[in-house]
Amino acid sequence: MSFVSEMLKPSDEWLDSPALSRGEPALPRAFRWREDDLVVTAVIGTWRSTTTDRGDTYLARHWYELALADGRIGVVYFDRKARGGQARWWLYTITEGDDVPERESFPSPPPRKDPR
């Protein structure tokens, strides 16, 4: 596993997700990272992290562990506190080749157009 912590450019296609009805971000079907297209084939897991400011707790990030079309596993997050013009999607870690654990195959979800 490699620690990356670099911004991602989301595609204009979105995975169909019940998360939208819960006020969570729409997960892009793919991301552009450096010169690579990271195409999502499955969501392995999700979680949230919070931050505390002056005694109040706020939702800070939505995290996703993703199976990618090239066989790698990526952990990305959506930064809720990003201000206008700043990147909201970030690649946190990516697991290369032999480091990827064996998993069952995942069905590809249908793409969905930008909900904005």
N, C-alpha and C positions, 0 to 999 in steps of 0.2 A: 504494500500500500504506500502511495506517495502523497504527502501533504502538498497541496497546491495553493489554495487561497487566492484564486484569480477570478476576475469577473467573467460572466458569461453573457452572450447575446442570445436571447430567446428567439425561437422561430415564431412565425405568425400562425402556426397551427397549434391547437391545444388538445390535450387528452380530455376525453369526456370524463368528468369527475364529479361525484356528489359533493366534493369539498366546496364547490362554489356556493351551494345552498347554505353552508355553514360559515360563510364569510372568509374562507381561505382562498389563497391565490390559485388561479388556473395554472395547472402545470403544463408547460410547453411540450410539444411532441419531440422537439429537438433543441439543442443549444449549439452555438458556434463558440469554440474555445481555441484560441490561437489559430491554427489553420485546419482544425478538425471539426467535423460535424458529429456531435454526440447525440445519436438517435435513441430515444427512450423506447425500450420494448416492454418494460414492466416496472411497477413500483414495488419494491421489496419491503420497504417499511417507511413510516412517517413518524415524526415527533415534533414537539415544539420546545423552544427555550424562552425563558422570561428574563427580565431585568427588573431591578428594584431601584426606584428613585424617590427619595424623601418618604419612605415608608409605603409607597404604592408599588404594586407589582404590575408590570406591563408585558404583553406578548411581544417578543423582540424578533424571533425568527421561526419560520416554518422549515423543517428539515425533511429531506427525501433521500432514501437510499434507492438507487435506480440501477436496473439491469440495462446495459447498453447493447446496441445491435452488433458491435464488434467484439462482444464477449466480456468487456470490462464491467466493473461495478463502480459507479460514481456516487459520491455523497455531495448533494448540492443543498443550498439553503436560499430562502427568499427573505431578504432583509426588510422588515416592515418599517424601519426607521429611516430608510434612505430618503433623502430629500430630492426634489425635482432635478432631473438631469444626472443623478448619481445611479450607478448600477444597483439593481435590486436582486439579481440572481448571481450567485457565486458558486464556483466549484471548490469544495472544501478538500476532498480527497478523491483519488482514483486508484483502483486496484488493477494492475497490469497482469496479463497473461497467466502464468503459472500460480500467481497468488490468489486468483479468483477461486472460491470454493465451488465444488460441484453442486449444482441445483437442478431441480426439474425445469423443463422448458416452460416458458411463459407465453400465453397467447398475446398477440399484438392487439392493443386497443385501437379502435377506429379514431382517426384524426378528427378534430373539431376546430372550426374556424374561431378566430379571435372573438371573445365575448364582449369586448369593449364597444 
